Amino acid sequence: MAAASAALAGGAAGGDRNGGHSSPSPSSSSSSSCWFVLFLVQTAALVWKNVLMATRNWRATATQLAAPLLFVLVIFVVDVGVRASRARQPAFLDVRRSTPEAIRHIPDCEKDAFVMRNAEQCLDFAYAPAGNVHADALAANIAANNQPPIPQRRYRGFPDEASIDAYLLNHPNEVLGAVIFHFDDDDNNNSNNNNNNLRISSSSSEVEVVPVAIDYTLQTNSSVKFWRGEFRDPNTFAQLPLQVATEREIVRYLGNQARRSLGAVEDDQLDLTWNIALRTFPHPAAVAPSIVGGIAPGFLFAATMFSFVLVASNVVHERELQLRQGMESMGMLLSSYWTSWILWEGLMNVVSSGIITATGYLLGFSLFVKNSQALLFVVFFTFQNAMLAFALLISVFTKTSQGATSLSFGIFIIGWIFQSTVLFGFPYQPQYKSDVLRVIFNLLPWNPFTKAITDLGAATMTLPSDGDGFGITWRRRFAYCVPPSSSGIDTLPQSSSSHSMLVDSPTNANVGTGASAGHYTVGGCYLSVGDAIVWMSVMFFVFAFLAAYLDQIVPNSYGTRRPFYYFLMPNYWCARRSRVCQTSSSCCGGGGGGGGEEEGGGKDGEPTAAEAAGRNNNDKMMSNRTKAALRASLATPPLAQRVSSHNVDEDVEAEEQRARLHARILLAKAGERDGGGDGGDDSARADGSSLLEENVPQSSALPPSRFATIEEGEEELEQQQQQQQRAAIELFGLGKTYTLPPSSASGPQDPIEEEESAASTRNRLRRPTAMSRICGCLSRWFPLCASLRRKPKIKVAVGGTWLQLETGKVFALLGPNGAGKTTTIHMLTGLVVPTNGDANILGNSLVGAGGVDRVRQISGVCPQFDILWNQLTGIEHMRLFYALKGLWAQNLDHEHSSRALLERVKLDKVASRRTETYSGGMRRRLSVAIAMLGNPPVVYLDEPTTGMDPVSRRYVWDIIDEYKRNACVVLTTHSMEEADVLGDRVGIMSRGYLQVLGTSLHLKNRFGAGYRISVALEGSTTTMSKRKAELKRIVESTRSDDEMVAVPLLEEGATRYSMEGSRSMRGSDQKYGSYEHFVVPREEKRRLPDLFARLDECRVRLGIADVQVNLSPLEEVFLQVTTKEEES
């Protein structure tokens, strides 16, 4: 299942993919196998992490597994209800011998509240024509002879049939039925019918004409009603009772009239017994579509959506909290990341599919009993896998977990609508001729799933021949579905189901094994169950492939992405050197160039060996990409010429010159190793005599005549580095710029806000589009095109930094929010792709092929935000990152080393507690421990002591100070005290540029206000003001001009000297009354001995109890530098 995501997220490096090599070399083959081992180890660790997260968050996991069970139970309840309802319907009964059912009397409309809208005005029946002596008599007899008799208010006569129709329209649901009588003596009858009339003489000698035959018409409501749990047949409820009563009274009426004609007494009525019964034909139960097959797709789709929503939201949640980015910075392979989610959720799908199949079988569903259980399991499993890959795909396009949840529910609504159309046969019935439309429907997993479940349900329908459905076996998952061309069926009548049940025989069989072998077969069928399984399996791989591919080309939260053709680039498939394999060659030219496209590197590959960290760069090959980056950086004018708003500090300028010199030497040596060029590059000469100057503007290079050959330049560089170790980190014009849309390009070009303070601004950043080219000729008529043609504004996050950092030292990087500190660290760790320049980290280029992958394996990162999962414990975090860093290859006792490191940060006693119980300081200490796991030679600490109490902060300082002995530590902080204590070198950034550089003492001496003198006075308060005035006079008499002034207390310094011994400022304030403070400029420090001598002479007279001397604090330097830059 994981093959699709691993292919583009990080394919194995092999020699057959090595840019045209026909056979793999031993080193590339070894690198491929080592990549695979690293892939397996990281995948296992990430799956183990997912298992722990699922078990700790057991409620969500239980809901995910219980959802299919609950929905199957709902299907069971619905099925039971439908079966009970059908049991009351004669059509669904298997009647072998019917029972006569007597016709009842006319029902009372007043008691039929369901039918009658107004019970008080309802009528049991209506009749016409009213006023006709015969009709009135018949209606009265019908009412009188009913049981119980119908009161006169419950029936009504109308003049004719049209009057009845008008009344029924104006009074719906108020009349049970109507009877219209037709007599032979009507006025419209011709005289020829008079001989059919019976003439009776009365006592008054008048002749009464009585019809011999009476016709009638009945009107009743034919709608089937569901009344009190039963379906009410309109024929037996109202029509037949009214018909029987009408016929009975007509016969009675005509019989009495006949007897009267024969001389019977008028009161002598005919005694008539009239009993009518109804008996239906024997019949089998009607074959109805499977209710389970009809409703199961919707319910099971809803059950699957629980897992779908959880997967999408969890994947986005990790990216939203920067957990995934943190793991990537520690060396995680993207292929391992995607594969771990697929394996874990695939395992959950196996359990879920098993629960659905087993539950349906135990509940006795025909769908699960008659069909092959293995076939059902595979259908459910492939559908859930397709939805899993689809969830991973939509996670690429959502930025927040809440957005992923909302999008998932929107997909559920769309899927439900599509399922409804498939249930009605569209587009899989033969009358729909469009194959393209069927293919489009097959691309959505819920459509093949619905078709498969519908076919499986239809296969279990009851057969008239043997009373049992056949079902579909595994072998016949394709054969049961006969396409129109094979079955001879071109079109089928449009109905609710296009399925037909055929019993195969030797003479009439599409597929059969003999006369006794019955099989379910569908003629004119498209998309069998087997085809649906194939389509859903294909969709799993397609969606997983697209998720891994689009994840690389869609910009992430840092605006980083790869080009859409990245998998066609040779450096993506090349082999990597790793600490696992300790291989010294790669297809892309080795370690001097490393890195790739997105996030600075190519494919997420193998780490660089820690043992190779100290190798000389001369022993490595430099990739073309690295050479191009160095040449572009060297072609850029120096910072002093690019930044005209202020004068560049001389220390920063000197550092840039040293870094530029080393970059030119690296290019020159690369030209020598390549024999004068590297394929199309003719700037490197065999003797290397002019490589220090060629392709470099004279304004940006050191004086051209200063170095004639490589050896002279290298000798100068070695002389500069005699007092320091070789640089571990070298920044060669490393910079990052963002492009804003033209609509947002307003105001001055300030550096863009850094990630720590403007994540929302970063999300708005976009690369310039090609739309401006399309709209070029239309801008005159369309204002929108004119706006697109505007030149986008460039926002500088880091303006090109040249810097060299040595092993065994802590470099403290200071700056206000938005200065570029975190952006610099993100570039060095591969989270952000540099726009220009390169960085060389222990000999590994950042922008060459595979460089980021190697750099990440030799680096430790403590990000600004903790990359911790609340459900995992401290020791579990250490185990996870131990595997991600590939430390297992060093044969280390990971459990012992992890617990020892936790003990160093004072977390050994809470190592088995979940991090959700940790305080903010404890979480930061755990992040520091993770960064130092495996003793990486380069460690980046982004504000590591944020949220710590003073005791914990001091302890972490001790750990960092101890750790730096064998590593290069880059520290960013807002604490001036922390930078002063830990920083061997301090750099202050502002507006994307490095402003000052040097040791803390050097910066204080250069940019500080000078020395701060604090004098404490004691004694009587009555003479305090007089003694203060005299003290001020003494200080002023010592200075040569107005440069020594009294100032208010700002902040206590780092060192204090007292005439009576060293005391803390707080203790002095408690013992002595007040302090007077004075600032001595740096250039006046020669006068300090005279001042102290005069204060000592006046000690007793003035009541001087304490004198403290402090250098200007680092905070004062920081404020002076940043304020000056902002004002400029």
Protein Blocks (a to p, Z undefined) as FASTA:
>chain_A
ZZmmmmmnopcddfklngoiabdcfklmmmmmmmmmmmmmmmmmmmmmmmmmmmmmmmlm
mmmmmmmmmmmmmmmmmmmmmmmmmmmpmklpccfbdcdddddddddfklmmmlpmblml
pcfbdcddehiaklmmmmmmmmmmpccdddfklgccdfblmlmmmmmmmmghkbfbdcdd
ddfkbfklcfklmmmpccdddfkopacdddfbdcddddddfbdcdeehiacdfklmmmmm
mmmmmmmmmmmmmmmmmmmmnopafklccddddddddddddddddddddfklmmmmmmmm
mmmmmmmmmmmmmmmmmmmnommmmmmmnopafklmmmmmmmmmmmmmmmmmmmmmmmmm
mnopaklmmmcfklmmmmmmmmmmmmmmmmmmmmmmpcbfklmmmmmmmmmmmmmmmmmm
mmnopakbfklmblklmmmmmmpmklmmmmmmmmmmmmmpccfklopaebjafklmmmmp
ccfklnopabdcddfbfcdcddddfklcfbdcbjklccdddehiahifklmmmmmmmmmm
mmmmmmmmmmmmpccfkopacdfklmmpmklmpccddfklopabdfkopjmbghijnehi
acddddddfklmmpcfklpccdfklmmmmmmmmmpccfklmpmkbccdfklmmmmmmmmm
mmmmmmmmmmmmnoopaehiakbcfklmmmmmgopafklmccfklpmbfklmmmmmmmmm
mmpccdfbdcehiacdddddfklmgcjddddddfklommlmmmpccddfklmmmmmmmmm
mmklmmmmpccddddfbgoiaddddehiacddeddehilpmmmmmmmnopaccfbdcdde
ehiafklghklmmmmmmcccddfbdcddfkbcfklmmmmmmmmnopmmnopafklmmmmm
mmmnopmmmmmpcfklpcfklmmmmmmmmmmgopiabdcdehklgoiafklmmmmmmmmm
mmmmmcccddddfbfklmmmmmmbdcddeehiafbgcdfklmmmmmmgbjadddddedjf
klmmmmmmmmmmmmmmmpmblmbccdddfbdcfbdcdfkbpcdfklmmmmpmbdcddddd
fklmmmmmmmmmmmmmmmmmnopabdcdddddfklmmmmmmmmmmmZZ
